[in-house]
Amino acid sequence: MSRGKKLDLFIGSEIENGWAEVQTPRKSIIADEIVEPQKHFLIFAKEKRRGKTVTLVGVFQLSKKDSQKYLKLLKKKLGCGGSYKDGFMEFQGELKDKLREFLIKENFRFKNGH
């Protein structure tokens, strides 16, 4: 085979308009209604990501503006990084006790045992 010629292969399959987009459902359900802090029942979860601990607290049913306000306030008080995803606030480190204290001051409630 010389350098100037391209190899032409035919595999034998035909590609038509039979393609379909695969849609996977969300892992968590995001509520459409906005609930005031006194009516929340929050839970804690702890995960390991890249060998470091991440504390999750949620499920929050707040407007986007309010959730960002609470996230910024908590990150500043705790002195750590964090984010808000799918109704859960994620904080870097093991901060369950400190988070509970600050969220109770903001009138949030927790499920029994959390």
C-alpha positions in Angstrom: 0.0 0.0 0.0 1.4 3.3 -1.0 1.2 6.5 1.1 -1.1 8.4 -1.3 -4.1 6.0 -1.1 -6.7 5.8 1.7 -7.9 2.4 2.9 -11.6 2.1 2.2 -13.4 -0.4 4.5 -17.1 -1.2 4.6 -18.2 -2.8 7.8 -21.6 -3.8 6.7 -23.9 -1.8 9.0 -26.3 0.9 7.9 -26.9 3.9 10.2 -30.2 5.5 9.6 -32.6 7.6 11.8 -32.9 4.8 14.3 -30.7 6.5 16.9 -32.3 7.3 20.2 -31.1 9.5 23.0 -30.6 7.6 26.2 -32.1 9.5 29.1 -31.4 8.4 32.7 -33.6 9.6 35.5 -32.1 11.8 38.2 -30.7 10.1 41.3 -32.6 12.3 43.6 -36.0 14.0 43.4 -36.0 17.8 43.6 -39.2 19.2 45.1 -40.9 22.0 43.3 -42.4 23.6 46.4 -40.4 26.0 48.6 -40.7 25.3 52.3 -39.8 27.6 55.2 -36.9 26.4 57.5 -39.2 25.3 60.4 -40.8 22.7 58.2 -37.6 21.0 56.9 -36.5 17.6 58.3 -32.8 17.4 57.4 -30.5 14.4 57.5 -26.8 14.0 57.6 -24.6 11.7 55.4 -20.9 11.2 55.3 -18.9 10.2 52.2 -15.3 9.6 51.3 -14.1 11.4 48.1 -10.5 10.9 47.0 -9.6 9.9 50.6 -11.2 12.9 52.3 -14.4 13.2 54.2 -17.4 15.2 52.9 -20.4 16.0 55.1 -23.8 16.1 53.3 -26.8 17.7 54.8 -30.2 18.0 53.2 -32.8 17.7 51.6 -33.3 21.4 51.4 -36.5 22.8 49.7 -35.4 26.4 49.4 -35.3 28.9 46.5 -32.0 29.1 44.7 -31.4 32.6 46.2 -32.0 31.3 49.8 -30.0 28.2 49.3 -27.0 30.2 48.1 -27.4 32.6 51.0 -27.4 29.8 53.6 -24.5 28.0 51.9 -22.4 31.2 51.9 -23.2 31.9 55.5 -22.4 28.4 56.6 -19.1 28.2 54.7 -18.0 31.5 56.2 -18.9 30.4 59.8 -17.3 26.9 59.4 -14.3 28.1 57.5 -14.5 25.3 54.9 -15.4 24.8 51.2 -18.7 23.5 50.0 -21.3 23.3 47.3 -25.1 22.9 46.7 -26.2 20.0 44.5 -29.6 18.3 44.1 -31.0 19.7 47.3 -28.0 18.7 49.4 -25.3 21.0 50.8 -21.8 19.4 50.7 -19.1 20.6 53.1 -15.4 19.6 53.1 -14.5 17.8 56.3 -16.4 16.1 59.1 -18.6 18.9 60.4 -21.8 17.2 61.6 -21.8 18.7 65.2 -20.9 22.2 64.1 -23.4 22.2 61.2 -26.2 21.0 63.5 -25.6 23.8 65.9 -25.6 26.5 63.2 -28.7 25.1 61.4 -30.7 24.9 64.6 -29.9 28.6 65.2 -31.4 29.2 61.7 -34.6 27.4 62.7 -34.0 24.1 60.7 -35.1 20.8 62.2 -33.6 17.3 61.9 -35.1 13.8 61.7 -34.8 11.7 64.8 -31.4 10.1 65.2 -29.6 12.6 62.8 
